Each structure stands twice: as structure tokens, then as C-alpha cells.
Amino acid sequence: MQRISTLLLAGACAVALARLASAQAAPEMSLTRLDCGTSAAPTAVNQRFSDTYAYGDLKLQFVFSCYLIKHGDEYMLWDAGHAMTTPNVAPKVSLVDLLGQINVKPEQISL
């Protein structure tokens, strides 16, 4: 009985070690938020973002965010916000310049 237990334990250890040996290191991952534009004028919250109209005359200036996702050596740009030519959007810095600030070239981004 003890011999069977020892064999089962040895087998379990061998399987665990084989899995550890075959496991690969996870690729580096990161998420970076970029400011891809700001509304030129504050927006009335009640008119666009509330179904209860509980905010009275509150107006806020919104930032249109976009996100750069890095997975290993690959990049993906997600939700590029409003087009830079959209009326009432004032981009502070172009997307190409924002990427340059973090040392990423547009051609590194996958579709």
C-alpha cells in the first residue's frame, strides 16, 4: 500500500515538473491611455449623459481617450476617439507625436 502511494506521489511530482519545464514566460503586457482630443467647450452633462437629469446645469470638458495596448512586441491602438477633423474637438498633440513621446512608431502598431 505504501509502495502504491509512493508511486502515485512520484508520478504526480513528475507531471508537475514536466508542466513547469514546458511553461513559457508570459509576454510583457501594458496599457497606456493617451489624450486624443478634448472638447473645445464644456458639454452639458444632462443633455448627453444622464437619463435622470439630476445634474442641473453642470458642464464638463471631456477628454477623448485612446489606448495603446502592448503584448510582447506587438502594439494595438484601441478607440482612437474623435477624428482630429471633428468640429469642437481640440487635439493638443497629434497621435503620431503622442506615440513618439513613448518611443513607439506608427508602423509598429498592428491592425
N, C-alpha and C positions, 0 to 999 in steps of 0.2 A: 504494500500500500504506500509505504514511504517512497519507494522507488518510482511509482507512477506519479506521485506528487512532485518529486524532484524533476522528472522528465517533463511534466507539464510546465513547471516553473522555468526550466531551461528553455523550452520551446517558446514560451511567452517572451522571455528576455531576448531570444534570437530574433523574433518577429519585431519587437520594439527597436532593437538595434538596427535591423535592416531598414526600417522606416526612417529612423533618424539619419542613416547614411544616405538614403536616397532623397531626403528632403532638400529642397533648394532654398536659398535665402530669398526672402520676399523682396521684390524690386522696390526702390525708393519711390515714395508717393508724396505729393504735396498738392495743396490747393491755394492759389493766390487770387485775391479779389483785386480787380482793377477798376478805377473810376473811369467809366467810358462816356461820361457826359453828365451834365447837371441841367435841370430845367432852368430856363432863363429867368423865370419869375416864380414865386411861390404858388403852389397849387392848392385850391380849396379842398380840404380833406373830405368834407361832407358830400360834395358833388361827385367825387370819383371813387372814394374808398370806404364809404360807410353805408350800411343798409339800415342803420338805426338813426342816422343824422344826429348823433349825440355830441358832435364836436363843434357846434356853433359855427363861428366864422374863422376857425383855425385854418391857417395856411402854412404849408411847409414846403421847403425847397427840397426836391427829391434828387438823389444821385442814381444814375443808371449804371449799375454794376455789371461787369462781365468777369468771368472766372477762367483762370488758366490752370488746367489740371496736368500734373506731371506724373507719369507712371513709367518708371525706369528711365529710358532715354527718349520716350515719346511724350509729346505735348498735345493737348486738345484745348481749344478755346470754346467755352460754353457760354451761351447767351450774351451776345455782343451788344445787348441793349438797343437803344435807338440808333438809327443811321445818323452819321455825322451831319447829313444834309437835312435832317428833320427840323422843321421850324420849331422854335422855342427850346432848342437843345444847344447848350453852350459847352462844347468839349474844351477842356482846359489843355489837354495834351493828346496828340494823336495816338491811336492804338499802337502803331509801329514804334513811336517814341517811348510809350509805356513799356513795351516789351524790351526795348533797348536798355531801359533802366535796370532791368533784371537779367540782362545778358542773354536774351532769347531772340533769335532771328525769326522773322515770319515764316521762312522756308522750313523751320524745324517743327512747325505745327502741322499735324496730320489732319486730314479732312474727316 
